[in-house]
Structures are given as C-alpha cells and as structure tokens.
Amino acid sequence: MLELYLPDPDHTDLLGQVLARTRPRQALLELQGDLGAGKSTTARALLRELGVAGAIRSPTYTLVERYPLADGSEAWHLDLYRIGGAGELDFLGLDEGSASLWLVEWPERGAGALPATDLRLELAIQDAGRHARLIPLSDAGQEWVTRMQSKGELQALSVD
C-alpha cells in the first residue's frame, strides 16, 4: 500500500501522470472516494499522459467514455454512480478484452460484472488537499505500486 498527501490540484495531476507512466499493459484501476474527491481529475491527468488529445469528458451521464491511446490500445473510463446494479452493465457493450485500461469510478455498483481489479485508488478530501491511498489487489497491482515508488516523483508526498 502507498499513502500520499496531495496538497493541490497540480499534485493530483502528478499522481495521474505517474499512474500512466508506470501502468501495466492491461489493468483495471478502481477510483473510489466521495463526490469531489478527485477521481475524475486523476483519471483525466492519467489519460492525458497516455496521449489522449481533445476533450476528456466525465462519464457521469454517459456511464462510459472510450479513448484511443497513443500506443494503439484503448482505455475505458466508467462512472457507475447512476446504475442500479451490475446487471445494467450488459447494456453498455463492454467486452473485457477490448480495453487495455479500465478506469472505474463507483466500482462497487458493478461488482461481479467487471474484470478483476489490479489497483484501488481511494481519495479523500483532507485539509486543503487530498489524501490518496493506493491498494494493490493483484500481482500486477503490486508491481504497479512498486514501479511508482521507484520513480521517486511521489516520494515527497508519501505519508509514513
């Protein structure tokens, strides 16, 4: 597990950028936190770092936004806040093998219908910034966190 304090929006963006630079080829990242905690901000910074140009919209109303990445693969950003249960995901046309990166907000609402999670990012408002906790849930997730720590870019933000 890795815990960070993100004092401002620039550091929330930095977290997204480091997540992008260290991600496994195939991964599911859960983004958890209250409304306004920084889930979409982090996802936007991650996608931008992966080469997504143009508008990066929050999937609050569309439920899923698909983005072609610079490496030729595709990322899906899902916001499941508005669904009533995992069965509703059948109508979104999600095929597990089609996306190399899944960014899932409110993942508990899709429990049982999503691929296995590699890394959970929990965000919470703390003082003027955000508290971030990265919890690996697979071997790939653990390797992801290890690569993030070895980059050193987040070292000053670590909460010990």
C-alpha positions as CSV (number, residue, x, y, z in Angstrom):
1,M,0.0,0.0,0.0
2,L,1.1,3.5,-0.7
3,E,-0.3,6.6,1.0
4,L,0.1,10.1,-0.2
5,Y,-1.0,13.6,0.6
6,L,-1.8,15.7,-2.5
7,P,-1.7,19.4,-1.3
8,D,-3.2,20.9,-4.5
9,P,-4.6,20.1,-8.0
10,D,-1.2,20.0,-9.5
11,H,-0.2,17.1,-7.3
12,T,-3.4,15.3,-8.1
13,D,-2.5,15.6,-11.7
14,L,1.0,14.4,-10.9
15,L,-0.4,11.3,-9.4
16,G,-2.4,10.6,-12.6
17,Q,0.7,11.2,-14.7
18,V,2.8,8.8,-12.6
19,L,0.0,6.2,-12.7
20,A,0.1,6.5,-16.5
21,R,3.8,6.2,-16.9
22,T,4.1,3.1,-14.7
23,R,0.9,1.2,-15.6
24,P,0.9,-2.4,-16.7
25,R,-0.1,-3.1,-20.3
26,Q,-3.5,-4.5,-19.1
27,A,-5.0,-3.1,-15.9
28,L,-8.2,-2.2,-14.0
29,L,-7.9,0.8,-11.7
30,E,-10.7,1.5,-9.2
31,L,-11.2,5.1,-8.3
32,Q,-13.0,5.5,-5.0
33,G,-14.0,8.5,-3.0
34,D,-16.8,10.9,-2.3
35,L,-18.1,13.3,-4.8
36,G,-15.4,16.0,-5.4
37,A,-12.6,13.8,-4.0
38,G,-10.6,14.0,-7.3
39,K,-11.5,10.7,-9.1
40,S,-12.2,12.3,-12.5
41,T,-9.3,14.8,-12.1
42,T,-6.9,11.9,-11.6
43,A,-8.4,9.9,-14.5
44,R,-8.2,13.0,-16.8
45,A,-4.5,13.5,-15.9
46,L,-3.7,9.8,-16.5
47,L,-5.5,9.8,-19.9
48,R,-3.8,13.0,-21.0
49,E,-0.4,11.5,-20.1
50,L,-1.3,8.4,-22.2
51,G,-1.7,10.7,-25.3
52,V,-5.4,11.4,-25.3
53,A,-6.0,14.6,-27.2
54,G,-9.1,16.7,-27.2
55,A,-11.9,16.7,-24.7
56,I,-11.8,14.2,-21.8
57,R,-15.3,14.1,-20.5
58,S,-16.5,12.7,-17.2
59,P,-18.7,9.7,-17.8
60,T,-21.2,10.8,-15.2
61,Y,-24.1,10.7,-17.6
62,T,-22.8,8.5,-20.4
63,L,-21.6,5.9,-17.9
64,V,-18.6,5.0,-20.2
65,E,-16.2,7.1,-22.3
66,R,-13.8,5.3,-24.6
67,Y,-10.4,6.8,-25.5
68,P,-7.9,5.6,-28.1
69,L,-4.4,5.7,-26.6
70,A,-1.1,6.7,-28.3
71,D,0.1,3.0,-28.2
72,G,-2.9,1.9,-30.3
73,S,-4.8,0.4,-27.4
74,E,-8.0,1.7,-25.8
75,A,-8.9,3.0,-22.3
76,W,-12.4,3.0,-20.9
77,H,-13.4,5.4,-18.2
78,L,-16.6,4.3,-16.4
79,D,-18.7,6.1,-13.8
80,L,-21.1,3.6,-12.3
81,Y,-22.7,6.0,-9.8
82,R,-26.0,6.1,-11.7
83,I,-26.5,2.4,-12.3
84,G,-28.8,0.3,-10.0
85,G,-26.8,-2.9,-10.2
86,A,-24.2,-4.9,-12.1
87,G,-26.8,-6.3,-14.5
88,E,-27.1,-2.9,-16.1
89,L,-23.6,-3.2,-17.4
90,D,-24.8,-5.7,-20.1
91,F,-26.3,-2.8,-22.0
92,L,-23.0,-0.8,-22.2
93,G,-21.4,-3.2,-24.7
94,L,-18.3,-3.8,-22.6
95,D,-16.1,-6.7,-23.7
96,E,-13.4,-7.5,-21.3
97,G,-10.7,-7.9,-24.0
98,S,-11.4,-4.7,-25.8
99,A,-9.8,-2.2,-23.4
100,S,-6.2,-2.3,-22.1
101,L,-7.0,0.1,-19.3
102,W,-10.2,0.3,-17.3
103,L,-10.7,3.3,-15.0
104,V,-13.8,2.7,-12.9
105,E,-15.5,5.1,-10.6
106,W,-18.0,3.7,-8.1
107,P,-16.8,0.1,-8.9
108,E,-18.9,-1.4,-6.1
109,R,-22.0,-0.9,-8.2
110,G,-20.6,-3.1,-10.9
111,A,-19.4,-5.8,-8.5
112,G,-19.3,-9.3,-10.2
113,A,-19.6,-7.9,-13.7
114,L,-16.2,-6.2,-14.0
115,P,-12.7,-7.8,-14.7
116,A,-10.6,-8.3,-11.6
117,T,-9.2,-5.1,-10.1
118,D,-5.4,-4.6,-10.1
119,L,-5.2,-1.4,-8.1
120,R,-7.6,0.6,-5.9
121,L,-7.1,4.3,-5.5
122,E,-9.0,5.7,-2.6
123,L,-9.2,9.5,-2.5
124,A,-10.5,11.7,0.4
125,I,-10.6,15.4,1.0
126,Q,-8.1,16.3,3.7
127,D,-7.5,19.9,4.7
128,A,-6.9,21.9,1.5
129,G,-5.8,18.9,-0.4
130,R,-6.5,15.2,-0.9
131,H,-5.4,12.0,0.9
132,A,-4.7,9.2,-1.5
133,R,-4.3,5.5,-0.7
134,L,-3.2,3.1,-3.4
135,I,-4.0,-0.5,-2.6
136,P,-2.7,-3.3,-4.9
137,L,-5.2,-6.1,-5.4
138,S,-3.3,-8.3,-7.8
139,D,0.3,-9.1,-8.6
140,A,0.2,-6.6,-11.4
141,G,-1.2,-4.0,-9.0
142,Q,1.7,-4.7,-6.6
143,E,4.2,-4.3,-9.4
144,W,2.5,-1.1,-10.4
145,V,2.8,0.4,-7.0
146,T,6.5,-0.7,-6.8
147,R,7.2,1.0,-10.1
148,M,5.5,4.2,-8.9
149,Q,7.7,4.1,-5.7
150,S,10.9,3.6,-7.7
151,K,10.2,6.6,-9.9
152,G,10.7,8.8,-6.9
153,E,8.3,11.6,-8.2
154,L,5.9,11.0,-5.4
155,Q,8.4,10.5,-2.6
156,A,7.9,13.9,-1.1
157,L,4.1,13.3,-0.9
158,S,4.4,10.0,1.0
159,V,2.6,9.7,4.3
160,D,4.5,7.4,6.6
